[in-house]
């Protein structure tokens, strides 16, 4: 057992965590993950068409131009880069408070100044009755101030806490760009002065080359877009959870500050707050409770901030541009 609910029974201990909740952020961003993983299949049809078009240009070229060497078809390739995603799970847990307010009686002692008649000395006098006289001792009295501790009682709203253990599991994406070469046929005119028959072939080759370059540019842009979207989804989940955690702690801290202020206004000691139903000698340190709550809040937010920072670092991935076309004999 970790902690007993201090605000209910007046013990100077912290609340005990109860059965909490588990937040799994990985499922919330699953569609974005699958979209990024699917970039290669999304552009697979375009890649095949470029390769097929190279074959078509070669088939359509007149045999005479090919056998004479006027037109040669060479293997061209472009280095494309496809995203590959690996999810690294990060799990952690912390306690968050849920707060309820209850009207509680409490008692405290305050000093009170009163005036009391006290004997401060003596003197002697002679008293005579008939013919007999004798000395008589007399007291010297005066009013002096005396401080007494007076018990007072009152009631106010005191926060009661239940600590809920929150377990968080989030996946930090690790995106790597994997090179994949696109191969296709590209016509090469060998003569210095092209003949009319080579014009259409050369034009189709230039168009094919431009299409391949455009494909590389689109893949680069799409991979960058989906990468940012995936990381943005995970970041939103963490930021939203951070706001909830901060708010839950803030409520408890605010209520404790109010209770401390009430105690001080009544000249009660907030570090030795004694509920009326507590056993003799059992007190509640509201200041220590508040300070501990602040420490717990900072620790919980630090874990969430660490995950957000790790996410930002993982998103600092460069999407390589498609390599320039090269040709091989």
Secondary structure, DSSP 4 states (H G I P E B T S, - for coil): -----HHHHT-SSPPPEEEEEEEE-TGGGHHHHHHHHTHHHHTHHHHHHHHHHHHHHHHHS-HHHHHTTSEEEEEEEEEEEEEEEEEEEEEEEEEEEEEEEEEEEEEEEEEEEEEEEEEEEEEEEEEEETTEEEEEEEEEEEEEEEEEEEEEEEEEEEEEEEEEEEEEEEEEEEEEEEEEEEEEEEEEE-SSS--HHHHHHHHHHHHHHHHHHHHHHHHHHHHHHHHHHHHHHHHHHHHHHHHHHHHHHHHHHHHHHHHHHHHHHTT--TTSBEETTSPTT--B-HHHHHHHHHHHHHHHHHHHHHHHHHHHHHT----PPPPPPEEE-
